[in-house]
Amino acid sequence: MNFHLLHPKEQLVRIMNRIYNNKMTTLSGGNLSIKDLNGDIWITPAGIDKGKLAANDIMCVKANGQIIGPHRPSSEYPFHISIYNKRPDIKAIVHAHPPALVSFSIVRNIPDTNIIPQAKRVCGKVGYAPYALPGSDKLGENIAATFEKGYNVVLLENHGVATGGTDLLNAFHRLETLEFCARTIIQAKRVGEITTLTEEQISFFDHRQNNLPEFEILEHTSLEREIRSQIVDIVHRSCDRNLMISTEGVASIRYEGNDFLITPSGLGRRSIDIEDIVMIKDGKREKGKNPSRSVLLHQSIYKNNPYINSIILAQSPNVTAYAISKEFFQTRTIPESYVVLRDIQKIKFGDQFNDPEKIAKSLSQSVHVLLIQNDCLLTTGKNILEAFDRLEVAEFSANSLITSKIIGECIKIDDGQISELNEKFSLAK
């Protein structure tokens, strides 16, 4: 499905559903708008349940000021129009009150997007707008003045956040990514000292080599079709389980030999469908498609580890808290965590771009999971369900670890108990 071909009404409803269902706003909070080619502004209504918003609820404010629709436009309409007037390049605006970003707004602090490379590239620098009465012209002036300085993401003092984009998905991705950063930073501060990336380190992300030579698929086998469906199912499930967000997360499955199928680059994870999945064959990419920027890492892992048949890279918030902190991710907490994950090695940031062979050789028949500093968790498996299970167990384990810090000190399973687990579950050393 091409989201951009949907009518503005449908786009607004679908994105509001995502925001509300992902607990990034309340029944009465938040508003979205799209400015179309005619200069008309389509905007969510005032006083309507965001959890049950329908296309016929969406309001249209014509370029001549005429209001069309069954309700009133959002009370925050003044700041939307102010932003559009100051920034003609912005065609969509998202405003919401995500809990973690509200936390930052009420302590008047801006989340650092340098915690993972994608966040900085998606959000850019984050602006800050002083407080003013909601719905007032002054609030519109404050927010628009900040956008006018070139920011596409603006934290609103004691209020929430506003993001702009070339289209609604673009603006939503900025909201979702910044909220992810805020949640991850909050969790990481409970863990310990945080590490951030330099601009030079972040630039590694820009130079990934995914522009492989092309080949054309002449026919589709049943196995290939099955693999495409499996990848789409797991990516969507990962999004539903808050293990991936729209701008972050990769999954692949081995096809034949060292050939594999992988998620694409540049598409929102929640929107990926079977035709978007990219076949990699003999080091070439399926014609007309761009694979994930991590394609060379996946290729190296499959080449060096014939027993691995699936790979997932994900930035789930609690695990990523350990990726951006200096603390060790302790898996010797409950039997399931240790049996599924074993001890997790942390890989130095940059190796995933500059030395994929090193990461590939860090994996073995007893090492299935790696934590990459200031980036992601890498899980592998004999199939995609096993790789996904390791991702889920890691996120649940990290969540329990962080939460336990409020209660007391974690007492890990001792060496004797670990030996019993190794013997009972035949865990190779």
ABEGO torsion letter per residue (X at the ends): XBAAABBAAAAAAAAAAAAAAAGABBAABEBBBBBBAAGBBBBBBBGBBAAABBAAABBBBBAAGBBBEABBBBAAAAAAAAAAAABAABABBBBBBBAAAAAAAAAGBBBBAAABAAAAAAAEBBBBBBBBBBGBAAAAAAAAAAAAAGBABBBBBGAEBBBBBABAAAAAAAAAAAAAAAAAAAAAAAAEBBBBBBAAAAAAAAABBABBBBBBBABBBAAAAAAAAAAAAAAAAAAAAGABBAABEBBBBBBBEABBBBBBBGBBAAABBAAABBBBBGGBBBBGBBBBAAAAAAAAAAAABAABABBBBBBBAAAAAAAABABBBBABABAAAAAAAEBBBBBBBGAAAABAAAAAAABBAABABBBBBGBBBBBBBABAAAAAAAAAAAAAAAAAAAAAAAAEBBBBBBAAAAAAAAAAAGBBX
